[in-house]
Amino acid sequence: MSTENRKLPAWARQERRRDLEWINENVAIFWAAATASFEVSGRGAIVVDTTTQPSPDAGHPFGYLSQNQLEQDGDEDTKRMLSRELVPLLLKPEYRTSSYRIRADRWVILRDGQGAG
């Protein structure tokens, strides 16, 4: 277990695990959207509103915010992560956010079904 994870309370570790599993299930959709948006807007992040689900089978609404938009309104973790990786930013209840970074080479492993190990 990493030092960072040991400092997190149990509920936060569980939430992080669930987030990463959910991102892994949806990474192909996010990657395609981020790639297309990157070509138009440059660096940015996929923003997913996990607090709402308009239709039970439709998933959560998401979009892309450019680096310029995030510099104005984003949290510090998200700003730090912006680079050549996919950055999903999850909006959570009680005005919380969770940001993750997925490297391009890591995405190839996940996409090819070789697991997250």
C-alpha positions in Angstrom: 0.0 0.0 0.0 1.4 3.4 -0.9 2.1 6.0 1.7 -0.6 8.2 0.2 -3.2 5.5 0.6 -2.2 4.8 4.2 -3.0 8.4 5.1 -6.5 8.3 3.6 -9.4 7.3 5.7 -11.1 3.9 4.9 -14.1 5.5 3.2 -11.8 7.5 0.9 -9.7 4.4 0.0 -13.0 2.6 -0.9 -14.3 5.5 -2.9 -11.0 5.7 -4.8 -11.1 2.0 -5.6 -14.7 2.3 -6.9 -13.7 5.4 -8.9 -10.8 3.6 -10.6 -12.9 0.6 -11.4 -15.7 2.8 -12.9 -13.1 4.8 -14.9 -11.6 1.6 -16.2 -15.1 0.5 -17.3 -15.6 3.8 -19.2 -12.1 4.7 -20.3 -12.6 3.9 -24.0 -15.5 6.5 -24.1 -13.5 9.0 -22.2 -10.3 8.5 -24.2 -12.2 9.0 -27.5 -13.9 12.1 -26.3 -10.6 13.5 -24.8 -8.7 12.8 -28.0 -11.2 14.6 -30.2 -11.5 17.5 -27.8 -7.7 17.8 -27.4 -7.4 18.3 -31.2 -9.8 21.3 -31.0 -9.1 22.8 -27.6 -5.7 21.5 -26.5 -4.9 20.1 -23.1 -7.8 19.6 -20.7 -9.8 17.1 -18.7 -12.9 15.0 -19.0 -15.4 16.3 -16.4 -18.0 13.8 -15.2 -20.9 14.8 -13.0 -21.3 11.7 -10.8 -24.0 13.5 -8.7 -26.7 13.1 -11.4 -27.8 10.4 -13.8 -30.7 11.7 -16.0 -31.7 8.1 -17.0 -30.7 5.0 -15.1 -29.2 3.4 -18.3 -27.7 6.5 -19.8 -24.7 7.0 -17.6 -23.5 10.3 -16.1 -23.2 13.5 -18.1 -19.7 14.4 -19.0 -17.8 17.0 -21.1 -14.3 18.4 -21.7 -12.8 21.5 -20.1 -9.7 23.0 -21.7 -6.6 23.8 -19.7 -7.5 27.5 -19.9 -11.0 26.8 -18.4 -9.5 24.6 -15.7 -6.8 27.2 -14.8 -9.7 29.6 -14.0 -12.0 27.2 -12.2 -10.3 23.9 -11.6 -8.9 22.5 -8.4 -5.2 22.3 -7.8 -4.9 18.5 -8.2 -6.5 18.7 -11.6 -4.2 21.5 -12.7 -1.2 19.6 -11.6 -2.2 16.5 -13.5 -2.7 18.1 -16.9 -0.2 16.8 -19.4 -0.4 14.1 -22.1 -2.4 11.8 -19.9 -6.2 11.4 -19.8 -7.5 13.3 -16.7 -10.9 12.4 -15.6 -12.3 14.9 -13.0 -15.3 13.4 -11.1 -17.7 15.8 -9.5 -19.0 14.4 -6.2 -21.7 15.1 -3.7 -21.1 17.8 -1.2 -19.0 19.8 -3.7 -16.1 17.4 -3.6 -14.0 16.4 -6.6 -11.7 13.5 -7.4 -9.1 13.7 -10.2 -7.2 10.8 -11.7 -4.4 10.6 -14.3 -4.2 7.7 -16.8 -1.0 7.6 -18.9 -1.3 6.7 -22.6 0.8 3.5 -22.2 -1.4 2.5 -19.2 -4.5 2.9 -21.4 -3.1 0.5 -23.9 -2.8 -2.2 -21.2 -6.3 -1.5 -19.9 -7.8 -1.4 -23.4 -6.2 -4.7 -24.4 -7.8 -6.4 -21.4 -4.5 -7.2 -19.7 -5.8 -5.9 -16.4 -4.8 -3.1 -14.2 -1.9 -5.0 -12.5 
